[in-house]
Amino acid sequence: MSLRGEGNYRSISVAVALVSVITLAAYGQLVTFDFINYDDPYFITLNAGVTGGMTPDNILWAFSTSRMGIWHPLTWMSYQLEISLFGPGNPGAHHAVNLILHLFNAILVLFLCMRLTGAVWASMLIAILFSIHPQHVQPVAWISERKEVLAALFFFLSLNFYLQYLSQPGKKGLYTLSIVAFGAALLCKPSVAPLPIILLLVHLFYGPLAVERGMASPSPKLDKASLLKIVRDKIPFLLLGAVVSVITIYIKKSGHWAEYEESLHLGRRMLLMPIGLLHYVKTLLFPWPNPMWIEAPDGMPYLRSLMSAGVITVLGIGIWHARKRVPEMLFGALWFVIMWLPVSGIVIVSNYYVADRYTYLPFVGGLFGLVFFARKIFCSVLDAPRVAAAIATIVVSVSTVLAYQQASYWRNSIDFFERETAVNPDSAAAPLYVGHALLVQGRHQAALNTILRGLDQDNDQPTGHVFKGHALRGLGRVDEAIRAYKSAIEHGYSHGDVYVHLGILLMGMDEIEEAVILMERGLDRFPEDIHLLNYLAYVYGYRLERPEDSRSLYERTLRQQPDNVDALLGLGVILLREGEIETGSAKLERLLQLDPDNAPALKAIRKYGNE
């Protein structure tokens, strides 16, 4: 399946240029934007496994960690590489990479559609609409959603390599590249696992199987050996997908998602599936500025689920009856459903049953079907290609403006979450993150007022209690801050930093015993939390004179991150104090290689080196 059909390389070049220009027009502004304070700190800015850059130990961490409840080592490594290349605290670089990845994805969609159909201009329209669909702004503009655009890059590469292999079966290297690209996609985000089913769809609609069904141009008749080869070729893809899926489900079951899955039992999730699918169909056809967080309907929504299933069934029947005249509609619809299944909610992937970011791959199929349906109507039935071109121009223009506007809200945390409040006035979470952004600006009273407004709407938000603690601490109201942090723990806060904040405050009040008890409990819950390990090690070594316990915790940190500056300093000084001059000096000398001007390390070497 080489590039074929209407047009030549000049028209293909024009198509690539238009896709690129329109994508950059909608998203170019992102390179000047900041991080946002929802997930970005845990994925990047406060993540010690990322902020140290791409080192052998951080790469090992990327493959071994289940942080944030997902296994996606290549995504972690992409962040590490950017830190190594552009330094920490550089959100523009992360945004630029997201934009470049998205642009490449749009171009790969263009080539994918051309390889399937040979229709350059229809393929270009699909690629442009994929690029600027307003529901696709979220995975492009949100740095923490790197996994979506990066996984899609390898997903589309795998498909394109496979289609090239089908047209040149003697080139086994293309088949190998397709498998490798699929493996890379799985290491970015496991929801790409259905790709082998998409490959079978390609055979059914555009390969030898399609000829048997009268769907494609004549080619040699498919025999039993060829059919077995088609199935056999998919086995490596299926095995890769199965292995990563098992790892992902294990991580979900063993992490904090297990508690959420218990609260959203299987029967309720199945009722929500047709509601969610219809939501995506509606937003495909009528893009709408959805809130960041879309809660599932309360209770057991039997009637709404039944009505949604009815609408979907009617649409499905219509598409099935049109399959002979417009087979692209059926292909696109099947793609849509297959790529939606991993994010359908049947397996828990987040607290929210639908989200814009989950449309990134499914909408490729939906747009494919819609564009070729419109092409059939306007160019074949009505014979009005100029009308079709005019309508396409209007749709692209409106979508570009909407995408540009949607992207502009991601400028910073305050802009984003104030817009979230405007779209969803009932949001209890948005005021919390506006409040946190005010905290960063040092506006503690304004932050507290805003955070309390969010907690008034929903007092069960653990993050809200952490932010409340930060604000109270900034205002000097220490006792209230301690109560707020403890409340966050009681409400199930899922990160170890709250124990560090509590420990610091309690230590400052000389409540050392309580501080240690709480931090030890925290370490039982979050045994890999670097900040908690280091702070408790400091308390053991420098406040409680328990050097062995201190050494043990610092060494746990260094097993995860051998170049962790705080652990090297703390352990080095402990060793020097215990008389292990050579070993302690080695730790501090390693630290000085990383940070030559580290004053505490220089002071310790001078002090103990003279003894």
Phi, psi and omega per residue, in radians:
M1 nan 1.322 3.097
S2 -1.433 2.998 3.089
L3 -1.154 2.212 -3.023
R4 -2.599 3.108 2.956
G5 1.637 -2.647 -2.993
E6 -1.152 2.303 3.080
G7 1.724 3.058 3.130
N8 -2.360 -2.948 -3.076
Y9 -1.123 -0.462 3.084
R10 -1.156 -0.787 3.132
S11 -1.154 -0.597 3.087
I12 -1.141 -0.720 3.116
S13 -1.087 -0.724 3.099
V14 -1.098 -0.721 3.139
A15 -1.081 -0.793 3.119
V16 -1.073 -0.742 -3.127
A17 -1.098 -0.763 -3.132
L18 -1.147 -0.743 3.085
V19 -1.015 -0.751 -3.094
S20 -1.173 -0.814 -3.085
V21 -1.117 -0.781 -3.103
I22 -1.181 -0.692 3.097
T23 -1.077 -0.812 -3.127
L24 -1.176 -0.575 3.101
A25 -1.119 -0.678 -3.107
A26 -1.350 -0.620 -2.947
Y27 -2.062 -0.061 -3.078
G28 -0.997 -0.512 -3.125
Q29 -1.075 -0.386 -3.023
L30 -1.059 -0.504 -3.029
V31 -1.164 -0.214 3.106
T32 -1.746 0.055 -3.019
F33 -1.552 2.870 -3.119
D34 -1.673 3.055 2.885
F35 -1.179 2.811 2.893
I36 -1.936 2.793 -2.983
N37 -1.589 0.268 3.037
Y38 -1.926 1.959 -3.132
D39 1.294 -0.639 -3.129
D40 -0.947 -0.706 3.088
P41 -1.068 -0.710 -3.074
Y42 -1.349 -0.495 3.091
F43 -1.445 -0.581 -2.967
I44 -2.331 -1.249 -2.843
T45 -1.151 -0.539 3.119
L46 -1.960 0.288 -3.090
N47 -1.759 1.836 -3.075
A48 -1.099 -0.420 3.092
G49 -1.254 -0.242 -3.130
V50 -1.899 -0.752 -3.003
T51 -1.155 -0.301 3.072
G52 -1.398 -0.051 3.126
G53 1.444 -3.005 -3.092
M54 -1.534 1.704 3.065
T55 -2.102 2.820 3.107
P56 -0.939 -0.691 -3.112
D57 -1.242 -0.652 3.104
N58 -1.218 -0.586 3.060
I59 -1.118 -0.750 3.085
L60 -1.063 -0.725 3.086
W61 -1.036 -0.754 -3.095
A62 -1.024 -0.630 -3.126
F63 -1.444 -0.296 -3.054
S64 -1.847 -0.290 -3.027
T65 -1.513 2.645 2.984
S66 -2.059 0.460 -3.138
R67 -0.943 2.466 -3.115
M68 1.158 0.266 3.013
G69 1.270 0.398 -3.135
I70 -2.565 2.574 3.111
W71 -1.854 1.852 3.127
H72 -2.563 1.277 -3.031
P73 -1.031 -0.668 -3.119
L74 -1.190 -0.536 3.072
T75 -1.147 -0.794 3.075
W76 -1.026 -0.732 -3.095
M77 -1.157 -0.535 3.104
S78 -1.131 -0.699 3.074
Y79 -1.141 -0.747 3.137
Q80 -1.043 -0.754 -3.127
L81 -1.078 -0.719 3.125
E82 -1.119 -0.674 3.096
I83 -1.092 -0.749 3.139
S84 -1.121 -0.655 -3.086
L85 -1.426 -0.718 -2.960
F86 -2.048 -0.045 3.120
G87 1.471 2.834 3.118
P88 -1.297 2.867 3.079
G89 1.142 0.594 -3.108
N90 -2.182 1.328 -3.077
P91 -1.096 -0.530 -3.135
G92 -1.032 -0.641 3.127
A93 -1.146 -0.755 3.126
H94 -1.118 -0.736 3.098
H95 -1.103 -0.721 -3.130
A96 -1.083 -0.699 3.127
V97 -1.144 -0.767 3.080
N98 -0.986 -0.755 -3.130
L99 -1.132 -0.773 -3.140
I100 -1.098 -0.754 3.108
L101 -1.053 -0.745 -3.134
H102 -1.148 -0.701 3.098
L103 -1.083 -0.801 3.089
F104 -1.044 -0.683 3.126
N105 -1.079 -0.756 3.136
A106 -1.085 -0.716 3.129
I107 -1.172 -0.679 3.104
L108 -1.156 -0.613 3.043
V109 -1.094 -0.716 3.083
L110 -1.001 -0.870 -3.111
F111 -1.195 -0.634 3.105
L112 -1.055 -0.840 -3.126
C113 -1.171 -0.638 3.093
M114 -1.162 -0.669 3.123
R115 -1.151 -0.598 3.134
L116 -1.306 -0.690 -2.932
T117 -2.098 -0.408 -3.059
G118 1.359 0.019 -3.084
A119 -1.619 1.747 -3.025
V120 -1.119 -0.873 -2.994
W121 -1.310 -0.631 3.044
A122 -1.137 -0.700 3.112
S123 -1.122 -0.686 3.103
M124 -1.078 -0.738 -3.128
L125 -1.120 -0.728 3.097
I126 -1.044 -0.805 -3.115
A127 -1.109 -0.718 -3.140
I128 -1.153 -0.807 -3.134
L129 -1.140 -0.639 3.032
F130 -1.031 -0.775 -3.067
S131 -1.150 -0.753 -2.970
I132 -1.903 0.175 3.086
H133 -1.048 2.218 -3.067
P134 -0.964 -0.508 3.114
Q135 -1.261 -0.166 3.124
H136 -1.688 0.041 3.120
V137 -1.146 -0.726 -3.047
Q138 -0.976 -0.914 -3.136
P139 -1.174 -0.353 3.124
V140 -1.502 -0.745 -3.024
A141 -1.448 -0.344 -3.073
W142 -1.686 1.973 -3.082
I143 -1.027 -0.635 -3.129
S144 -1.164 -0.249 3.103
E145 -1.658 0.387 3.074
R146 -0.873 -0.664 -3.091
K147 -0.968 -0.571 -3.097
E148 -1.197 -0.913 -3.074
V149 -1.276 -0.555 3.141
L150 -1.272 -0.748 3.081
A151 -1.082 -0.698 3.135
A152 -1.103 -0.648 3.116
L153 -0.994 -0.874 -3.127
F154 -1.243 -0.567 3.071
F155 -1.043 -0.859 -3.132
F156 -1.221 -0.614 3.064
L157 -1.081 -0.769 3.135
S158 -1.035 -0.795 3.132
L159 -1.103 -0.768 -3.125
N160 -1.142 -0.731 3.081
F161 -1.067 -0.714 -3.105
Y162 -1.151 -0.726 3.124
L163 -1.132 -0.653 3.063
Q164 -1.119 -0.682 3.116
Y165 -1.097 -0.684 3.121
L166 -1.094 -0.597 -3.140
S167 -1.460 -0.326 3.122
Q168 -2.338 1.189 -3.007
P169 -1.057 -0.303 3.106
G170 -1.289 -0.314 -3.093
K171 -1.599 1.475 -3.102
K172 -1.123 -0.397 3.126
G173 -1.061 -0.579 3.114
L174 -1.155 -0.683 3.095
Y175 -1.111 -0.757 3.114
T176 -1.102 -0.746 3.106
L177 -1.074 -0.644 3.114
S178 -1.098 -0.759 3.127
I179 -1.144 -0.767 -3.138
V180 -1.085 -0.760 3.128
A181 -1.099 -0.676 3.100
F182 -1.131 -0.740 3.082
G183 -1.032 -0.727 3.104
A184 -1.121 -0.708 3.112
A185 -1.050 -0.733 3.123
L186 -1.108 -0.582 3.130
L187 -1.352 -0.100 3.053
C188 -1.732 -0.693 3.086
K189 -2.861 2.141 -3.023
P190 -1.181 -0.248 -3.068
S191 -1.211 -0.057 3.071
V192 -1.460 0.073 -3.051
A193 -0.951 -0.510 -3.131
P194 -1.258 0.093 -3.086
L195 -0.918 -0.706 3.125
P196 -1.061 -0.511 3.073
I197 -1.219 -0.642 3.065
I198 -1.106 -0.664 3.109
L199 -1.093 -0.696 3.077
L200 -1.143 -0.642 3.067
L201 -1.053 -0.720 3.124
V202 -1.035 -0.775 3.099
H203 -1.083 -0.705 -3.070
L204 -1.175 -0.679 -3.032
F205 -1.748 -0.495 -3.009
Y206 -2.288 0.014 -3.139
G207 -1.980 -2.804 -3.110
P208 -0.999 -0.602 3.127
L209 -1.103 -0.573 -3.135
A210 -1.147 -0.593 3.114
V211 -1.090 -0.735 3.129
E212 -1.044 -0.520 -3.100
R213 -1.716 0.105 3.115
G214 1.296 0.439 -3.065
M215 -1.788 -0.248 -3.069
A216 -2.324 3.022 -3.127
S217 -1.189 2.690 -3.059
P218 -1.046 2.522 3.042
S219 -2.698 3.048 -3.111
P220 -0.923 2.472 -3.067
K221 -1.113 2.463 -3.132
L222 -1.327 2.173 3.081
D223 -1.862 3.102 -3.067
K224 -1.084 -0.687 -3.133
A225 -1.103 -0.709 3.133
S226 -1.161 -0.692 3.118
L227 -1.093 -0.748 3.116
L228 -1.102 -0.653 3.132
K229 -1.152 -0.686 3.111
I230 -1.023 -0.781 3.140
V231 -1.218 -0.755 -3.098
R232 -1.092 -0.640 -3.139
D233 -1.076 -0.408 -3.080
K234 -1.522 -0.218 -3.035
I235 -1.037 -0.803 3.112
P236 -1.046 -0.656 3.106
F237 -1.128 -0.778 -3.130
L238 -1.102 -0.713 -3.135
L239 -1.145 -0.766 3.104
L240 -1.055 -0.818 -3.141
G241 -1.075 -0.694 -3.115
A242 -1.157 -0.761 -3.117
V243 -1.080 -0.850 -3.110
V244 -1.188 -0.614 3.101
S245 -1.100 -0.709 3.113
V246 -1.113 -0.771 3.114
I247 -1.044 -0.774 -3.106
T248 -1.116 -0.813 -3.130
I249 -1.109 -0.677 3.100
Y250 -1.055 -0.790 -3.132
I251 -1.108 -0.740 3.123
K252 -1.085 -0.754 -3.092
K253 -1.197 -0.556 -3.059
S254 -1.626 -0.166 -3.114
G255 -1.728 -2.882 -3.077
H256 -1.248 -0.205 3.083
W257 -1.186 -0.377 -3.109
A258 -1.068 -0.688 3.135
E259 -1.143 -0.715 -3.140
Y260 -1.176 -0.659 3.139
E261 -1.094 -0.632 3.113
E262 -1.143 -0.601 -3.133
S263 -1.343 -0.325 -3.139
L264 -2.081 1.367 -2.973
H265 -1.161 2.931 -2.985
L266 -1.020 -0.742 -3.133
G267 -1.040 -0.754 3.123
R268 -1.177 -0.690 3.132
R269 -1.103 -0.680 3.136
M270 -1.180 -0.601 3.062
L271 -1.163 -0.582 -3.111
L272 -1.330 -0.376 -3.054
M273 -1.039 -0.889 3.120
P274 -1.146 -0.521 3.085
I275 -1.146 -0.780 3.121
G276 -1.139 -0.729 -3.134
L277 -1.099 -0.742 3.118
L278 -1.147 -0.619 3.066
H279 -1.011 -0.778 -3.134
Y280 -1.191 -0.641 3.082
V281 -1.077 -0.768 -3.139
K282 -1.109 -0.750 -3.105
T283 -1.296 -0.418 3.009
L284 -1.110 -0.815 -3.077
L285 -1.376 -0.660 -3.059
F286 -2.280 1.473 -3.114
P287 -0.962 2.396 -3.058
W288 -2.469 2.475 -3.134
P289 -1.260 1.466 -3.119
N290 -1.215 2.681 2.996
P291 -1.149 2.831 3.060
M292 -1.094 -0.760 -3.097
W293 -1.984 2.128 3.117
I294 -2.048 1.932 -3.088
E295 -1.349 2.597 3.061
A296 -1.237 2.624 3.072
P297 -1.011 2.579 -3.133
D298 -1.212 2.706 3.001
G299 1.170 -2.619 3.136
M300 -1.919 1.658 -2.995
P301 -1.379 1.202 -3.062
Y302 -1.048 -0.856 -3.050
L303 -1.141 -0.823 -3.126
R304 -1.104 -0.684 3.114
S305 -1.114 -0.748 3.140
L306 -1.130 -0.751 3.132
M307 -1.128 -0.732 3.126
S308 -1.103 -0.763 3.116
A309 -1.077 -0.636 3.115
G310 -1.117 -0.788 3.128
V311 -1.095 -0.764 -3.139
I312 -1.107 -0.681 3.123
T313 -1.101 -0.769 3.115
V314 -1.058 -0.783 3.104
L315 -1.065 -0.739 -3.141
G316 -1.092 -0.723 3.118
I317 -1.097 -0.743 3.119
G318 -1.083 -0.756 3.127
I319 -1.139 -0.695 -3.139
W320 -1.099 -0.762 -3.134
H321 -1.182 -0.420 -3.131
A322 -1.594 0.078 -2.968
R323 -1.111 -0.543 -3.129
K324 -1.267 -0.706 -3.097
R325 -1.403 -0.672 -3.138
V326 -2.334 1.320 -3.106
P327 -1.081 -0.393 3.120
E328 -1.063 -0.513 3.127
M329 -1.150 -0.763 3.139
L330 -1.190 -0.746 3.095
F331 -1.010 -0.836 -3.124
G332 -1.110 -0.711 -3.136
A333 -1.141 -0.721 3.119
L334 -1.155 -0.738 3.045
W335 -0.967 -0.867 -3.106
F336 -0.926 -0.905 -3.061
V337 -1.194 -0.746 -3.109
I338 -1.085 -0.773 -3.117
M339 -1.378 -0.262 3.050
W340 -1.396 -0.524 -3.025
L341 -0.944 -0.769 -3.134
P342 -1.093 -0.419 3.139
V343 -1.942 0.319 -3.072
S344 -1.347 -0.241 -3.096
G345 1.763 -0.176 3.104
I346 -1.094 -0.584 2.916
V347 -1.987 2.240 -3.067
I348 -1.119 2.202 3.074
V349 -2.072 -0.313 3.089
S350 -2.894 -3.109 3.109
N351 -1.327 -0.116 -3.006
Y352 -2.114 2.367 -2.988
Y353 -1.437 -0.324 2.991
V354 -2.414 2.671 3.097
A355 -2.829 2.582 -3.135
D356 -0.970 -0.681 -3.053
R357 -1.117 -0.396 -3.132
Y358 -1.331 -0.093 -3.128
T359 -1.557 -0.110 -2.915
Y360 -1.010 -0.869 3.115
L361 -1.508 -0.731 3.133
P362 -1.004 -0.641 -3.058
F363 -1.179 -0.320 3.066
V364 -1.035 -0.792 3.108
G365 -1.142 -0.753 3.128
G366 -1.064 -0.774 3.136
L367 -1.176 -0.641 3.094
F368 -1.009 -0.874 3.141
G369 -1.121 -0.749 -3.102
L370 -1.128 -0.783 -3.095
V371 -1.135 -0.742 -3.121
F372 -1.304 -0.457 3.006
F373 -1.146 -0.827 3.114
A374 -1.107 -0.672 3.120
R375 -1.077 -0.720 3.118
K376 -1.105 -0.790 -3.088
I377 -1.135 -0.892 -2.981
F378 -1.449 -0.584 -3.048
C379 -1.667 -0.424 -3.115
S380 -1.889 -0.938 -3.071
V381 -1.282 -0.898 -3.073
L382 -1.602 -0.253 -3.102
D383 0.906 0.898 -3.097
A384 -2.284 1.132 -3.089
P385 -1.100 -0.540 3.133
R386 -1.190 -0.665 3.083
V387 -1.107 -0.741 3.112
A388 -1.051 -0.752 -3.138
A389 -1.127 -0.695 3.136
A390 -1.133 -0.783 3.137
I391 -1.117 -0.742 3.127
A392 -1.054 -0.721 3.131
T393 -1.089 -0.737 3.131
I394 -1.122 -0.803 -3.121
V395 -1.074 -0.775 3.139
V396 -1.122 -0.753 -3.117
S397 -1.091 -0.825 -3.140
V398 -1.116 -0.760 -3.132
S399 -1.113 -0.655 3.122
T400 -1.112 -0.769 3.119
V401 -1.100 -0.786 3.135
L402 -1.101 -0.748 3.131
A403 -1.125 -0.729 3.114
Y404 -1.050 -0.786 -3.133
Q405 -1.135 -0.772 3.125
Q406 -1.066 -0.738 -3.129
A407 -1.133 -0.589 -3.072
S408 -1.098 -0.411 -3.125
Y409 -1.260 -0.252 -3.099
W410 -1.535 0.257 -3.058
R411 -1.018 -0.774 3.110
N412 -2.775 3.070 -3.024
S413 -1.131 -0.711 -3.098
I414 -1.159 -0.843 3.111
D415 -1.007 -0.764 -3.060
F416 -1.167 -0.830 -3.036
F417 -1.417 -0.381 2.961
E418 -1.205 -0.650 3.052
R419 -1.152 -0.686 3.102
E420 -1.026 -0.719 3.109
T421 -1.132 -0.663 3.135
A422 -1.152 -0.693 3.134
V423 -1.284 -0.625 -3.090
N424 -2.358 1.470 -3.093
P425 -1.029 -0.380 -3.128
D426 -1.496 0.010 -3.110
S427 -1.109 2.167 3.067
A428 -1.525 -0.402 -3.076
A429 -1.409 -0.646 -3.053
A430 -0.982 -0.806 3.113
P431 -1.037 -0.529 3.139
L432 -1.108 -0.725 -3.067
Y433 -1.418 -0.467 2.949
V434 -1.125 -0.758 3.113
G435 -1.061 -0.721 3.123
H436 -1.115 -0.686 3.103
A437 -1.110 -0.631 3.068
L438 -1.165 -0.611 3.075
L439 -1.035 -0.781 -3.136
V440 -1.039 -0.562 3.107
Q441 -1.417 -0.043 3.138
G442 1.441 0.212 -3.110
R443 -1.666 1.296 -2.939
H444 -1.187 -0.713 -3.117
Q445 -1.209 -0.769 3.090
A446 -1.080 -0.671 3.112
A447 -1.103 -0.802 -3.127
L448 -1.053 -0.764 3.141
N449 -1.053 -0.731 -3.119
T450 -1.214 -0.741 3.138
I451 -1.110 -0.734 3.132
L452 -1.094 -0.564 3.095
R453 -1.110 -0.690 3.094
G454 -1.191 -0.690 3.141
L455 -1.243 -0.483 3.054
D456 -1.109 -0.585 3.118
Q457 -1.347 -0.590 -3.134
D458 -2.702 1.759 -3.071
N459 -1.390 -0.038 -3.097
D460 -1.638 0.262 -3.131
Q461 -1.570 1.836 -3.078
P462 -1.040 -0.660 3.139
T463 -1.078 -0.632 3.116
G464 -1.056 -0.677 3.133
H465 -1.229 -0.593 3.049
V466 -1.113 -0.844 3.124
F467 -1.073 -0.680 3.082
K468 -1.051 -0.736 3.093
G469 -1.061 -0.739 3.109
H470 -1.045 -0.791 -3.105
A471 -1.129 -0.789 3.140
L472 -1.115 -0.680 3.103
R473 -1.085 -0.732 3.112
G474 -1.133 -0.474 3.116
L475 -1.540 0.025 3.129
G476 1.413 0.184 -3.113
R477 -1.655 1.295 -2.923
V478 -1.152 -0.796 -3.115
D479 -1.034 -0.730 3.122
E480 -1.191 -0.621 3.113
A481 -1.114 -0.726 3.119
I482 -1.082 -0.750 3.126
R483 -1.111 -0.643 3.131
A484 -1.160 -0.768 3.121
Y485 -1.105 -0.725 3.112
K486 -1.125 -0.626 3.099
S487 -1.122 -0.650 3.092
A488 -1.058 -0.732 3.119
I489 -1.120 -0.758 3.133
E490 -1.076 -0.551 -3.137
H491 -1.531 0.097 3.016
G492 1.570 0.507 3.113
Y493 -0.968 2.356 -2.900
S494 -1.876 0.492 3.065
H495 -2.407 2.698 -3.047
G496 -1.425 -0.209 -3.041
D497 -1.087 -0.495 -3.104
V498 -1.101 -0.559 3.120
Y499 -1.227 -0.563 3.071
V500 -1.170 -0.795 3.119
H501 -1.038 -0.769 3.109
L502 -1.087 -0.785 -3.115
G503 -1.047 -0.762 -3.131
I504 -1.078 -0.792 -3.119
L505 -1.157 -0.779 -3.117
L506 -1.175 -0.666 3.080
M507 -1.093 -0.670 3.104
G508 -1.125 -0.400 3.099
M509 -1.711 0.165 -3.105
D510 1.089 0.404 3.036
E511 -1.588 1.084 -2.964
I512 -1.166 -0.749 -3.089
E513 -1.076 -0.796 3.140
E514 -1.137 -0.689 3.136
A515 -1.050 -0.789 -3.106
V516 -1.159 -0.752 3.131
I517 -1.029 -0.798 -3.130
L518 -1.133 -0.755 -3.110
M519 -1.199 -0.593 3.071
E520 -1.154 -0.665 3.043
R521 -1.101 -0.723 3.115
G522 -1.079 -0.683 -3.129
L523 -1.203 -0.513 3.036
D524 -1.112 -0.637 -3.141
R525 -1.389 -0.647 -3.042
F526 -2.242 1.254 -3.003
P527 -1.170 -0.238 -3.129
E528 -1.843 0.092 -3.073
D529 -1.233 1.975 -3.022
I530 -1.101 -0.808 -3.085
H531 -1.107 -0.695 3.130
L532 -1.194 -0.757 3.085
L533 -1.006 -0.825 -3.071
N534 -1.191 -0.726 -3.092
Y535 -1.221 -0.730 3.113
L536 -1.151 -0.631 3.059
A537 -1.075 -0.714 3.094
Y538 -1.064 -0.791 -3.128
V539 -1.090 -0.794 3.114
Y540 -1.021 -0.803 -2.989
G541 -1.432 -0.558 -2.972
Y542 -2.004 -0.198 3.107
R543 -2.050 -0.512 -3.057
L544 -1.955 -0.035 -3.118
E545 0.920 0.854 3.058
R546 -2.059 1.230 -2.993
P547 -1.071 -0.616 -3.128
E548 -1.132 -0.758 3.101
D549 -1.136 -0.671 3.115
S550 -1.095 -0.818 3.126
R551 -1.022 -0.738 -3.108
S552 -1.042 -0.753 -3.116
L553 -1.267 -0.723 3.089
Y554 -1.054 -0.698 3.129
E555 -1.165 -0.574 3.048
R556 -1.102 -0.700 3.070
T557 -1.084 -0.812 -3.049
L558 -1.237 -0.393 3.018
R559 -1.182 -0.569 3.065
Q560 -1.400 -0.769 -3.054
Q561 -2.393 1.547 -3.077
P562 -1.028 -0.329 -3.128
D563 -1.868 0.391 3.105
N564 -1.201 2.055 -3.003
V565 -1.105 -0.796 -3.100
D566 -1.093 -0.717 -3.132
A567 -1.218 -0.697 3.099
L568 -1.068 -0.745 3.129
L569 -1.146 -0.904 -3.080
G570 -1.066 -0.798 -3.116
L571 -1.210 -0.695 3.135
G572 -1.041 -0.794 -3.136
V573 -1.174 -0.738 3.102
I574 -0.995 -0.805 -3.130
L575 -1.107 -0.729 3.110
L576 -1.101 -0.734 3.136
R577 -1.114 -0.532 -3.134
E578 -1.523 0.089 3.072
G579 1.556 0.046 3.126
E580 -1.575 1.249 -2.954
I581 -1.095 -0.803 -3.065
E582 -1.121 -0.822 -3.116
T583 -1.178 -0.754 3.136
G584 -1.111 -0.739 3.129
S585 -1.101 -0.631 3.130
A586 -1.095 -0.702 3.114
K587 -1.110 -0.776 -3.115
L588 -1.224 -0.617 3.090
E589 -1.147 -0.632 3.046
R590 -1.110 -0.717 3.106
L591 -1.063 -0.736 -3.107
L592 -1.218 -0.412 3.009
Q593 -1.144 -0.612 -3.136
L594 -1.449 -0.622 -3.077
D595 -2.445 1.462 -3.001
P596 -1.048 -0.401 -3.073
D597 -1.780 0.325 -3.104
N598 -1.173 1.857 -3.014
A599 -1.109 -0.790 -3.136
P600 -1.062 -0.659 3.128
A601 -1.161 -0.762 3.124
L602 -1.095 -0.715 3.140
K603 -1.114 -0.761 -3.121
A604 -1.127 -0.711 3.134
I605 -1.126 -0.722 3.111
R606 -1.115 -0.751 -3.081
K607 -1.157 -0.912 -3.036
Y608 -1.453 -0.342 3.098
G609 -1.250 -0.384 -3.127
N610 -1.588 -0.092 -3.092
E611 -1.525 nan nan
